[in-house]
Amino acid sequence: MPNSQFTVYFIGHSPSPHNADMIEELDKVGARLVPLPRLESEGEIIEQAHDADALIVSEAPITRRVLSSFEKCKAVLRTGVGFDCIDVPAATDNGIAVVNVPDLWTREVANQAMMLLLAANRKLLEQERGVRENRWTPRISAPVGPLHTETVGIIGLGRIGSAFARRIAAFEVELIAHDPFISDEAFDAVGAKPVSLDELLAQSDYISVHTPLDEGTFHIIDEGALRKMKPNAILINSSRGPVVDEKALTKALQEGWILGAGLDVLEQEPPDADNPLLAMGNVVLTPHAAHYSELSMALRPRRYGVEIAAVLDGRKPMNLVNPQVLEVLPLR
């Protein structure tokens, strides 16, 4: 074990039989793990983690004030794909690497999006409720799209969007996608036709959202977008809640601008008991669980340890969110 010692705080740490894997990786560079509960205020984080050499965070406000308070921090790792709880420019200004883990549950999220789409398309909740209530009706209330021959639009064709594209293509659909940040080859690889966002909204019978949350995607599905969609359209969101303007979506569903929705994420999680979406029969809801499988849960802790250990050892992590930081934080 190296002589130098590092302190790594894990905010929102929870027990897992696989945490030993994370500790094993941190041990290799002389780092000790300090578990912390979920902290929801800047003051709590500064008080309890100001001497961190690195930080692992599930959900906590890692703001400019917090980042500026660190005395020697080199890395902040977000335990998922999204990193909107971290002020990335502030981290760069303070010479702190921001790391995310975007690839351990790609298939799981794509599968969840497929499940939500099929459940909404086939009106699973309506059928299941009818059987349980002794209403054996071997048909589904109209309208019910056939899926094959219909058009599926994907917003965001990164890892998860591409995985979803490969799955939905097997249902013999017309596939279109919008993502201004990827190459034509990426569209070709999954058989999706590149279109503008407006074209996707107007043409799609089903829309699945797979974008990160940032200034450019916040409320990308707003009232204007929803009004451009077909009245038979179904919206699927398994990315981040605030990419959809929930108030506008509620209005669209109540007034019939679109047919239905399948949502794994909401703007407020968990939702208030009086959230209108909870009472809608044309909405399928799951509790931000798309990432979950026993395998993905087992793989995570070691990856957290590997990534943090790399930065503390002066090496680039596999997934560096802010490569500009290399100008002030030399990593080989």
Buried (B, 14 or more C-beta within 10 A) or exposed (E): EEEEEBBBBBBBBEEEEEBEBBBBBBBBBBBEBBBBEEBEEBEBBBEBBBEBBBBBBBBBBBBBBBBBBBEEBBBBBBBBBBBBBBBBEBBBBBBBBBBBBBBBBBBBBBBBBBBBBBBBBBBBBEBEEBEEEEEEEEEBEEEEBEBEEBBBBBBBBBBBBBBBBBBBBEBEBBBBBBBEEBEEEBBEBBEBBBBEBEBBBBBBBBBBBBBBBBEEBBBBBBBEBBEBBBEBBBBBBBBBBBBBBBEBBBBBBEEEBBBBBBBBBBBEEEBEEEBBBEEBEBBBBBEBEBBBBEEBBBBBBBBBBBBBBBBBBEEBBEBBBBEBBBEEBEBE
